[in-house]
Structure formats: structure tokens, C-alpha cells
Amino acid sequence: MPNTNQALIIALMALALATKAGATEEVELFHQLERSANLADVAIGSDTFDEAGEILGFKYSRPLDLYVGPDEWQEAEKQPFAHMKYARNH
């Protein structure tokens, strides 16, 4: 079960670090989320990490096997083999 308070703190810390670094792209924010989770000893892929990611707009997509923004997540979840299409297009 995720620790909601810890997830919120990780998300806010990632947002602060990304803002301080002048991040302008989603990928930079996600890297700060990973960094914040590591600093808090929270495993990437854990329920708490997933919740922190969702606070910032990232969701884990099983078909893609990666974290994506909400638009990409909705599209991927409709397609069981989305990872193949995604790999070809990116």
C-alpha cells in the first residue's frame, strides 16, 4: 500500500528540483522524480513511486512497460501490443 504523504513529498521535491534546474520537458521532470525517490529510499516501480508519478501526471503503462503522460497512457491501454507500435514511432 502506498504511503500517500511520502508520495506527495517525493512529487513536490521532484517538482522543486525540476523548477530549480529550469526543466522544460516532461522527461526532465521524470528524472527528478526518480532522483527524489532514490533520495527517499523509495523503489522505482513501487506503489509509493507510482502514486508520486501520478501526482505529477505520469502513469505506468503495462503494455508499454514504462511511465508515460496521460495522453500516451490512454492510447497505450487501448492496445495490448502498444509497446511494439511505440517502439517503431519513437
C-alpha positions in Angstrom: 0.0 0.0 0.0 1.4 3.4 -1.0 2.4 6.0 1.6 0.4 8.9 0.4 2.3 11.5 2.4 5.6 10.2 1.3 4.4 10.1 -2.4 3.3 13.8 -2.1 6.6 14.8 -0.6 8.5 13.0 -3.3 6.4 14.6 -6.0 6.8 18.1 -4.6 10.6 17.6 -4.2 10.8 16.5 -7.8 8.8 19.5 -8.9 11.0 21.8 -6.9 14.2 20.3 -8.2 13.0 20.4 -11.8 12.0 24.0 -11.4 15.3 24.9 -9.9 17.1 23.2 -12.8 15.0 25.1 -15.3 13.4 21.9 -16.6 11.2 22.5 -19.6 10.4 18.9 -20.7 8.5 16.0 -19.2 11.5 13.7 -19.3 13.5 16.2 -17.1 10.7 16.2 -14.5 10.6 12.4 -14.6 14.3 12.2 -14.0 13.9 14.5 -11.0 11.1 12.2 -9.8 13.5 9.2 -10.0 16.1 11.2 -8.1 13.7 12.3 -5.4 12.5 8.7 -4.9 16.1 7.5 -4.7 16.9 10.2 -2.1 13.9 9.0 -0.1 14.8 5.3 -0.4 11.6 4.6 -2.4 12.0 2.0 -5.1 11.2 3.0 -8.6 8.1 1.0 -9.6 6.8 0.7 -6.0 3.3 1.8 -5.1 4.6 4.9 -3.5 6.6 5.8 -6.6 3.6 5.1 -8.8 1.5 7.4 -6.7 4.1 10.2 -6.8 4.3 9.8 -10.5 0.5 10.1 -10.9 0.6 13.3 -8.8 2.9 14.7 -11.4 0.9 13.3 -14.3 2.9 10.1 -15.1 1.2 6.7 -15.1 2.7 3.3 -15.5 1.6 1.6 -18.8 1.8 -2.1 -18.6 1.5 -2.5 -22.4 4.5 -0.1 -22.9 6.3 -1.2 -19.7 7.2 2.4 -18.9 5.9 5.6 -17.4 4.1 8.0 -19.7 2.0 11.1 -19.7 -1.8 10.8 -19.5 -2.5 11.1 -23.3 0.0 8.4 -24.2 -1.3 6.2 -21.3 -4.9 6.3 -22.5 -3.8 5.3 -26.1 -1.5 2.6 -24.9 -4.0 1.0 -22.6 -6.4 0.5 -25.5 -3.8 -1.6 -27.4 -2.4 -4.8 -25.9 0.7 -4.6 -28.1 1.2 -0.9 -27.8 4.9 -1.4 -26.9 5.6 -2.5 -30.5 3.9 0.5 -32.1 5.5 2.9 -29.6 9.0 1.5 -30.3 8.5 1.9 -34.0 7.4 5.6 -33.6 10.0 6.7 -31.0 
